Amino acid sequence: MSSARKKNAPGIYWKFAAVATAIAVAVLILPVIRYFTAAKPRSLKAEFPALGTIAKVSVYSSEKDLDLAYKLAYQEFQAVNELCSLYNPASELSRLNETAASAPFACSPEMWELLTRSKKAWEETGGYFDITVKPLMDLWGFYQNHRDMPPSDAEIKKTLKMVGFDKVILNEQQRTVLLTVPGMALDMGGIAKGYAADRAAEAIKAAGISSGVIDIGGNLRMLAAPPPGRKFYRVAIRDPHDRKNVLDKPLSVPPGHAVSSSGDYERFVTINGQRYGHIISPKTGRPATVCAVSVISANAMDADIFSTACALGGEEAAEKIQKISPETLVYFTR
């Protein structure tokens, strides 16, 4: 990244690269974030499909530990898929979307955790992070019915009436959720992979494996101990315009922390010859205008949330995040 400047309050940095480079989106088939290879301690790696992308598990120990870490991560990712998949009609989220606009939906403890964290994130980010965007995702053709023309202003205005966490009622005593507007539906694409990475990391930690990385589609959670001989994990960001190269400087990520990237380069739809990124604003109903952003945070779920919010809200969202999470680092690429 070619230049940097620091805001008055500590903890968040805004970095702007040349127009020719950008950080790619976190939800992808080929990860935008790869481990920095120069003088890197030897790691053992396994990879497998999960949550619609590629998952990778790395450890700095033994083949036996790698095999166990792989099994534990796979189990956690499968559990989150059964919880949050929009492609599986039997998932809890699919069942919630099917019925919660008609009657309160009773949540599992895991779904309740995601919903309450999503509400808090909506409040923290001034509404830039909002899991009620699924009607807009459907409108733009990200799940089915690809369009020949972009949505009209009238279509977007109509759909926005079904969007907004202020239209969601969470009953804490009963642990139920009610969607108060017909047609509302939830999309947890901005939180589920980070949540899965954290679950996998905790399961692996409980098994006694302390050094390694969980990577689910570019959402990285570092384990509690650093690589041998180092104090930090080093993470390089690929240049999406030249995938053989990386941006100028790798990120130094503390053990136990996480990195997530969001942007408009990997997942998109093409409508009438124009490409539109998959991160849709709950405020405007249109794709994000920030090119790309990477976030280092204390856990993968927060990094996932904050990168989505900053891709939509830019520095305004980053300033809000700084107030509630001063240790979080945010890197923009224009």
Backbone hydrogen bonds in HBPLUS format (Angstrom, degrees):
<---DONOR---> <-ACCEPTOR-->    atom                        ^
c    i                          cat <-CA-CA->   ^        H-A-AA   ^      H-
h    n   atom  resd res      DA  || num        DHA   H-A  angle D-A-AA Bond
n    s   type  num  typ     dist DA aas  dist angle  dist       angle   num
A0021-THR N   A0018-ALA O   3.03 MM   3  5.76 172.6  2.03 124.6 126.9     1
A0026-ALA N   A0261-SER O   2.64 MM 235  4.67 106.6  2.17 126.7 128.2     2
A0238-ARG N   A0032-VAL O   3.01 MM 206  5.42 165.5  2.03 167.1 168.8     3
A0034-ARG N   A0236-ALA O   3.13 MM 202  5.60 161.3  2.16 158.3 162.6     4
A0236-ALA N   A0034-ARG O   2.99 MM 202  5.60 148.9  2.09 164.8 174.7     5
A0036-PHE N   A0234-ARG O   3.37 MM 198  5.71 169.5  2.38 130.5 131.6     6
A0040-LYS N   A0037-THR O   3.28 MM   3  5.15 150.3  2.37 126.4 117.8     7
A0044-LEU N   A0059-VAL O   2.88 MM  15  5.42 167.5  1.89 161.4 164.6     8
A0059-VAL N   A0044-LEU O   2.96 MM  15  5.42 150.6  2.05 147.3 156.8     9
A0046-ALA N   A0057-VAL O   2.92 MM  11  5.36 147.1  2.03 149.8 160.1    10
A0057-VAL N   A0046-ALA O   2.84 MM  11  5.36 163.0  1.86 160.8 165.6    11
A0048-PHE N   A0055-ALA O   2.94 MM   7  5.37 150.8  2.03 144.9 153.0    12
A0055-ALA N   A0048-PHE O   2.77 MM   7  5.37 171.8  1.78 163.6 164.4    13
A0050-ALA N   A0053-THR O   2.91 MM   3  5.49 162.7  1.94 140.8 145.9    14
A0053-THR N   A0050-ALA O   2.93 MM   3  5.49 158.2  1.98 119.9 126.9    15
A0217-GLY N   A0054-ILE O   3.08 MM 163  5.44 159.7  2.12 149.4 146.3    16
A0056-LYS N   A0215-ASP O   2.66 MM 159  4.94 156.5  1.71 150.3 157.4    17
A0215-ASP N   A0056-LYS O   2.85 MM 159  4.94 161.5  1.89 160.9 158.8    18
A0058-SER N   A0213-VAL O   2.94 MM 155  5.10 159.3  1.99 154.2 158.0    19
A0213-VAL N   A0058-SER O   2.97 MM 155  5.10 142.4  2.11 122.9 133.4    20
A0060-TYR N   A0211-SER O   3.10 MM 151  5.66 153.9  2.17 139.1 137.5    21
A0066-LEU N   A0062-SER O   2.91 MM   4  6.24 154.3  1.98 147.6 155.5    22
A0067-ASP N   A0063-GLU O   2.92 MM   4  6.12 160.8  1.95 150.4 154.5    23
A0068-LEU N   A0064-LYS O   3.10 MM   4  6.36 158.8  2.14 146.3 151.7    24
A0069-ALA N   A0065-ASP O   2.79 MM   4  5.97 164.4  1.82 152.8 157.7    25
A0070-TYR N   A0066-LEU O   2.84 MM   4  5.97 160.9  1.88 152.4 157.4    26
A0071-LYS N   A0067-ASP O   3.11 MM   4  6.32 162.5  2.14 144.2 148.6    27
A0072-LEU N   A0068-LEU O   2.97 MM   4  6.19 164.9  1.99 155.5 159.5    28
A0073-ALA N   A0069-ALA O   2.89 MM   4  6.00 166.6  1.90 152.2 156.3    29
A0074-TYR N   A0070-TYR O   2.88 MM   4  5.97 164.5  1.90 152.0 156.9    30
A0075-GLN N   A0071-LYS O   3.04 MM   4  6.22 158.9  2.08 145.8 151.1    31
A0076-GLU N   A0072-LEU O   3.08 MM   4  6.36 159.8  2.12 149.8 154.7    32
A0077-PHE N   A0073-ALA O   2.86 MM   4  6.09 163.0  1.89 158.4 163.2    33
A0078-GLN N   A0074-TYR O   2.92 MM   4  6.09 156.0  1.98 149.1 155.6    34
A0079-ALA N   A0075-GLN O   3.02 MM   4  6.24 152.8  2.09 143.6 151.0    35
A0080-VAL N   A0076-GLU O   3.01 MM   4  6.30 155.2  2.08 148.5 154.6    36
A0081-ASN N   A0077-PHE O   2.92 MM   4  6.13 149.6  2.01 143.2 152.1    37
A0082-GLU N   A0078-GLN O   2.98 MM   4  6.25 155.7  2.04 148.4 154.0    38
A0083-LEU N   A0079-ALA O   3.11 MM   4  6.29 127.5  2.40 132.0 145.9    39
A0084-CYS N   A0080-VAL O   2.81 MM   4  5.93 161.6  1.84 158.1 160.7    40
A0085-SER N   A0081-ASN O   3.02 MM   4  5.11 153.0  2.09 140.1 140.6    41
A0092-GLU N   A0082-GLU O   3.19 MM  10  6.81 148.6  2.30 147.1 152.8    42
A0093-LEU N   A0083-LEU O   2.96 MM  10  6.10 143.0  2.09 145.9 157.5    43
A0091-SER N   A0088-ASN O   3.02 MM   3  5.48 166.0  2.04 118.1 122.7    44
A0095-ARG N   A0091-SER O   3.04 MM   4  6.33 160.6  2.08 152.8 158.0    45
A0096-LEU N   A0092-GLU O   2.85 MM   4  6.05 153.0  1.93 147.1 155.3    46
A0097-ASN N   A0093-LEU O   2.89 MM   4  6.12 168.4  1.90 153.7 156.0    47
A0098-GLU N   A0094-SER O   3.02 MM   4  6.16 139.7  2.19 139.0 149.9    48
A0099-THR N   A0095-ARG O   3.23 MM   4  6.41 141.7  2.39 144.2 151.7    49
A0099-THR N   A0096-LEU O   3.17 MM   3  5.51 132.2  2.41 104.0 115.5    50
A0100-ALA N   A0096-LEU O   2.81 MM   4  5.33 163.6  1.84 161.7 162.6    51
A0102-SER N   A0099-THR O   2.91 MM   3  5.52 160.4  1.95 121.0 127.6    52
A0103-ALA N   A0099-THR O   3.15 MM   4  6.37 152.7  2.23 155.1 163.4    53
A0179-LEU N   A0100-ALA O   2.86 MM  79  5.50 169.1  1.88 125.9 129.6    54
A0105-PHE N   A0177-VAL O   2.85 MM  72  5.21 166.7  1.87 144.5 147.3    55
A0177-VAL N   A0105-PHE O   2.95 MM  72  5.21 144.9  2.08 133.4 143.4    56
A0107-CYS N   A0175-ARG O   3.02 MM  68  5.95 179.0  2.02 168.5 168.7    57
A0112-TRP N   A0108-SER O   2.91 MM   4  6.09 161.6  1.94 156.9 162.7    58
A0113-GLU N   A0109-PRO O   2.98 MM   4  6.17 150.8  2.07 140.9 148.4    59
A0114-LEU N   A0110-GLU O   3.13 MM   4  6.46 157.7  2.18 147.6 152.6    60
A0115-LEU N   A0111-MET O   2.88 MM   4  6.12 159.3  1.92 153.1 159.1    61
A0116-THR N   A0112-TRP O   2.92 MM   4  6.05 168.4  1.93 154.2 157.0    62
A0117-ARG N   A0113-GLU O   3.01 MM   4  6.09 157.1  2.06 144.5 151.3    63
A0118-SER N   A0114-LEU O   2.89 MM   4  5.96 148.4  1.99 140.2 149.5    64
A0119-LYS N   A0115-LEU O   2.92 MM   4  6.18 151.5  2.00 146.7 153.9    65
A0120-LYS N   A0116-THR O   3.07 MM   4  6.26 162.8  2.10 144.8 149.2    66
A0121-ALA N   A0117-ARG O   2.89 MM   4  6.07 155.8  1.95 145.6 152.7    67
A0122-TRP N   A0118-SER O   2.92 MM   4  6.09 151.4  2.00 143.4 150.9    68
A0123-GLU N   A0119-LYS O   3.07 MM   4  6.38 152.7  2.14 147.0 154.0    69
A0124-GLU N   A0120-LYS O   2.81 MM   4  6.06 161.3  1.85 152.0 157.8    70
A0125-THR N   A0121-ALA O   2.95 MM   4  5.96 155.2  2.01 149.0 153.7    71
A0127-GLY N   A0122-TRP O   2.82 MM   5  4.66 146.2  1.93 152.5 155.3    72
A0126-GLY N   A0123-GLU O   3.40 MM   3  5.41 168.1  2.41 105.7 108.0    73
A0128-TYR N   A0125-THR O   3.36 MM   3  5.56 167.8  2.38 107.2 110.7    74
A0187-ASP N   A0131-ILE O   2.72 MM  56  5.12 153.7  1.79 148.5 157.8    75
A0136-LEU N   A0133-VAL O   2.85 MM   3  5.36 127.8  2.12 117.6 131.6    76
A0137-MET N   A0133-VAL O   3.02 MM   4  6.35 154.5  2.08 151.1 159.0    77
A0137-MET N   A0134-LYS O   3.01 MM   3  4.83 111.3  2.50  94.1 111.2    78
A0138-ASP N   A0134-LYS O   2.85 MM   4  6.11 160.1  1.89 161.9 166.4    79
A0139-LEU N   A0135-PRO O   2.97 MM   4  6.11 151.3  2.05 135.6 144.0    80
A0140-TRP N   A0136-LEU O   3.00 MM   4  6.24 153.3  2.07 150.6 155.7    81
A0142-PHE N   A0137-MET O   3.04 MM   5  5.53 173.2  2.05 158.0 155.8    82
A0141-GLY N   A0138-ASP O   3.04 MM   3  5.06 151.1  2.13 100.9 110.1    83
A0156-ILE N   A0152-SER O   2.99 MM   4  6.28 164.7  2.01 157.7 161.3    84
A0157-LYS N   A0153-ASP O   2.90 MM   4  6.05 163.6  1.92 149.3 154.3    85
A0158-LYS N   A0154-ALA O   3.00 MM   4  6.14 158.1  2.05 146.1 151.7    86
A0159-THR N   A0155-GLU O   2.97 MM   4  6.16 159.7  2.01 148.4 154.1    87
A0160-LEU N   A0156-ILE O   2.87 MM   4  6.04 154.3  1.94 154.1 160.8    88
A0161-LYS N   A0158-LYS O   3.29 MM   3  5.64 149.1  2.39 103.6 112.0    89
A0162-MET N   A0159-THR O   2.85 MM   3  5.53 162.4  1.88 121.5 127.6    90
A0163-VAL N   A0160-LEU O   3.11 MM   3  5.01 164.0  2.13 108.2 110.1    91
A0167-LYS N   A0164-GLY O   2.97 MM   3  5.71 165.8  1.99 121.1 125.5    92
A0168-VAL N   A0165-PHE O   3.02 MM   3  5.17 163.7  2.05 112.6 114.6    93
A0180-THR N   A0167-LYS O   3.11 MM  13  5.62 168.5  2.12 169.5 170.9    94
A0169-ILE N   A0178-LEU O   2.91 MM   9  5.07 170.4  1.92 153.3 156.6    95
A0178-LEU N   A0169-ILE O   2.87 MM   9  5.07 147.8  1.97 143.0 152.7    96
A0171-ASN N   A0176-THR O   2.90 MM   5  5.18 166.5  1.92 148.1 152.7    97
A0175-ARG N   A0171-ASN O   2.65 MM   4  5.30 125.9  1.93 145.3 161.5    98
A0176-THR N   A0171-ASN O   3.26 MM   5  5.18 144.0  2.40 128.7 137.4    99
A0184-MET N   A0181-VAL O   3.09 MM   3  5.81 156.5  2.15 145.4 146.3   100
A0191-ILE N   A0188-MET O   3.15 MM   3  5.49 167.6  2.16 117.2 118.7   101
A0192-ALA N   A0188-MET O   2.90 MM   4  5.64 164.5  1.92 169.3 170.0   102
A0195-TYR N   A0191-ILE O   2.96 MM   4  6.11 160.3  2.00 155.3 161.8   103
A0196-ALA N   A0192-ALA O   2.84 MM   4  6.05 154.1  1.91 146.7 153.8   104
A0197-ALA N   A0193-LYS O   2.91 MM   4  6.13 157.3  1.96 147.1 153.0   105
A0198-ASP N   A0194-GLY O   3.03 MM   4  6.27 157.3  2.08 149.2 154.7   106
A0199-ARG N   A0195-TYR O   3.03 MM   4  6.28 159.4  2.07 147.8 153.5   107
A0200-ALA N   A0196-ALA O   2.91 MM   4  6.13 162.4  1.95 152.4 157.2   108
A0201-ALA N   A0197-ALA O   2.94 MM   4  6.09 159.8  1.98 146.2 152.0   109
A0202-GLU N   A0198-ASP O   2.98 MM   4  6.19 158.9  2.03 151.4 156.2   110
A0203-ALA N   A0199-ARG O   3.02 MM   4  6.23 156.7  2.08 148.1 154.4   111
A0204-ILE N   A0200-ALA O   2.95 MM   4  6.15 158.5  1.99 152.1 157.9   112
A0205-LYS N   A0201-ALA O   2.89 MM   4  6.04 156.2  1.95 145.4 152.6   113
A0206-ALA N   A0202-GLU O   2.98 MM   4  6.13 156.8  2.03 144.2 149.8   114
A0207-ALA N   A0204-ILE O   3.09 MM   3  5.11 135.7  2.29  96.1 108.7   115
A0209-ILE N   A0204-ILE O   3.30 MM   5  5.80 162.8  2.33 153.3 148.8   116
A0208-GLY N   A0205-LYS O   2.93 MM   3  5.27 161.0  1.97 113.5 118.0   117
A0225-ALA N   A0210-SER O   2.79 MM  15  5.35 159.1  1.84 159.3 152.3   118
A0223-LEU N   A0212-GLY O   2.88 MM  11  5.28 164.8  1.90 154.3 150.1   119
A0214-ILE N   A0221-ARG O   2.89 MM   7  5.13 165.1  1.91 148.5 153.6   120
A0221-ARG N   A0214-ILE O   2.81 MM   7  5.13 157.7  1.86 149.5 157.2   121
A0216-ILE N   A0219-ASN O   3.01 MM   3  5.18 164.4  2.03 140.3 141.6   122
A0219-ASN N   A0216-ILE O   3.16 MM   3  5.18 159.5  2.21 106.2 112.5   123
A0220-LEU N   A0259-VAL O   2.86 MM  39  5.12 156.9  1.91 159.1 162.4   124
A0259-VAL N   A0220-LEU O   2.84 MM  39  5.12 150.4  1.93 140.8 150.0   125
A0222-MET N   A0257-HIS O   2.86 MM  35  5.59 170.0  1.87 173.1 176.4   126
A0256-GLY N   A0223-LEU O   2.89 MM  33  4.87 131.7  2.13 126.8 123.4   127
A0230-ARG N   A0227-PRO O   3.09 MM   3  5.57 149.9  2.18 147.4 142.5   128
A0233-TYR N   A0253-VAL O   2.89 MM  20  5.03 178.3  1.89 152.5 152.1   129
A0253-VAL N   A0233-TYR O   2.71 MM  20  5.03 174.2  1.71 159.7 161.2   130
A0235-VAL N   A0251-LEU O   2.84 MM  16  5.03 160.4  1.88 146.0 152.8   131
A0251-LEU N   A0235-VAL O   2.65 MM  16  5.03 157.7  1.70 158.2 152.2   132
A0247-LEU N   A0237-ILE O   2.73 MM  10  5.67 161.2  1.77 171.6 178.0   133
A0239-ASP N   A0245-ASN O   3.05 MM   6  5.83 174.7  2.05 133.9 134.2   134
A0242-ASP N   A0239-ASP O   3.01 MM   3  5.34 148.3  2.11 110.2 119.8   135
A0245-ASN N   A0242-ASP O   2.89 MM   3  5.79 168.7  1.90 131.6 135.4   136
A0257-HIS N   A0254-PRO O   3.10 MM   3  5.59 158.4  2.15 137.5 139.5   137
A0258-ALA N   A0297-SER O   2.90 MM  39  5.45 156.4  1.95 160.2 161.1   138
A0297-SER N   A0258-ALA O   3.00 MM  39  5.45 153.6  2.07 140.1 148.6   139
A0260-SER N   A0295-VAL O   2.97 MM  35  5.37 150.0  2.06 145.8 155.3   140
A0295-VAL N   A0260-SER O   2.79 MM  35  5.37 156.8  1.84 157.9 166.0   141
A0262-SER N   A0293-VAL O   2.89 MM  31  5.50 156.9  1.94 158.1 165.8   142
A0293-VAL N   A0262-SER O   2.86 MM  31  5.50 149.7  1.95 160.4 169.4   143
A0278-HIS N   A0267-ARG O   3.25 MM  11  5.84 135.6  2.46 153.1 143.3   144
A0269-VAL N   A0276-TYR O   2.98 MM   7  5.40 153.3  2.05 148.0 154.0   145
A0276-TYR N   A0269-VAL O   2.80 MM   7  5.40 157.7  1.85 160.3 168.1   146
A0271-ILE N   A0274-GLN O   2.80 MM   3  5.25 156.7  1.86 155.9 152.5   147
A0274-GLN N   A0271-ILE O   2.98 MM   3  5.25 168.0  2.00 116.3 119.2   148
A0288-ALA N   A0279-ILE O   2.71 MM   9  5.60 140.0  1.87 168.2 177.5   149
A0281-SER N   A0286-ARG O   2.82 MM   5  5.50 178.6  1.82 148.4 147.9   150
A0285-GLY N   A0281-SER O   2.83 MM   4  5.12 143.8  1.96 133.0 143.8   151
A0333-THR N   A0292-ALA O   2.97 MM  41  5.33 158.0  2.02 147.7 143.9   152
A0294-SER N   A0331-TYR O   2.82 MM  37  5.11 155.7  1.88 145.1 153.3   153
A0331-TYR N   A0294-SER O   2.79 MM  37  5.11 167.1  1.80 162.2 164.6   154
A0296-ILE N   A0329-LEU O   2.92 MM  33  5.11 158.9  1.96 144.3 151.2   155
A0329-LEU N   A0296-ILE O   3.01 MM  33  5.11 162.6  2.04 148.2 153.4   156
A0303-ALA N   A0299-ASN O   3.12 MM   4  6.34 162.2  2.16 147.8 153.4   157
A0304-ASP N   A0300-ALA O   2.91 MM   4  6.01 157.8  1.96 147.2 152.6   158
A0305-ILE N   A0301-MET O   3.00 MM   4  6.23 165.8  2.02 150.3 153.9   159
A0306-PHE N   A0302-ASP O   2.78 MM   4  5.91 175.9  1.79 161.1 162.5   160
A0307-SER N   A0303-ALA O   2.97 MM   4  5.98 155.8  2.03 144.2 150.4   161
A0308-THR N   A0304-ASP O   3.26 MM   4  6.41 158.0  2.31 144.7 150.1   162
A0309-ALA N   A0305-ILE O   3.00 MM   4  6.29 164.6  2.02 154.6 159.1   163
A0310-CYS N   A0306-PHE O   2.91 MM   4  6.03 160.5  1.95 148.2 153.2   164
A0311-ALA N   A0307-SER O   2.98 MM   4  6.06 146.0  2.10 140.5 149.3   165
A0312-LEU N   A0308-THR O   3.28 MM   4  6.56 137.4  2.48 140.7 150.8   166
A0312-LEU N   A0309-ALA O   3.18 MM   3  5.28 133.1  2.41  96.0 108.3   167
A0313-GLY N   A0309-ALA O   2.73 MM   4  5.87 164.3  1.75 154.6 160.2   168
A0314-GLY N   A0310-CYS O   2.81 MM   4  4.74 139.5  1.98 127.5 130.6   169
A0317-ALA N   A0313-GLY O   3.32 MM   4  4.68 160.3  2.36 101.4 105.5   170
A0318-ALA N   A0314-GLY O   3.05 MM   4  6.37 158.0  2.10 147.7 154.7   171
A0319-GLU N   A0315-GLU O   2.89 MM   4  6.02 153.9  1.96 147.4 152.4   172
A0320-LYS N   A0316-GLU O   3.27 MM   4  6.56 152.0  2.35 141.8 148.7   173
A0321-ILE N   A0317-ALA O   2.97 MM   4  6.28 155.6  2.03 150.9 157.8   174
A0322-GLN N   A0318-ALA O   2.91 MM   4  6.14 150.4  2.00 145.9 154.0   175
A0323-LYS N   A0319-GLU O   3.34 MM   4  6.59 145.9  2.46 140.2 147.0   176
A0324-ILE N   A0321-ILE O   3.13 MM   3  5.42 130.3  2.39 102.6 114.9   177
A0325-SER N   A0321-ILE O   2.76 MM   4  5.73 134.7  1.96 152.7 167.1   178
A0328-THR N   A0325-SER O   3.01 MM   3  5.68 165.2  2.03 124.5 129.3   179
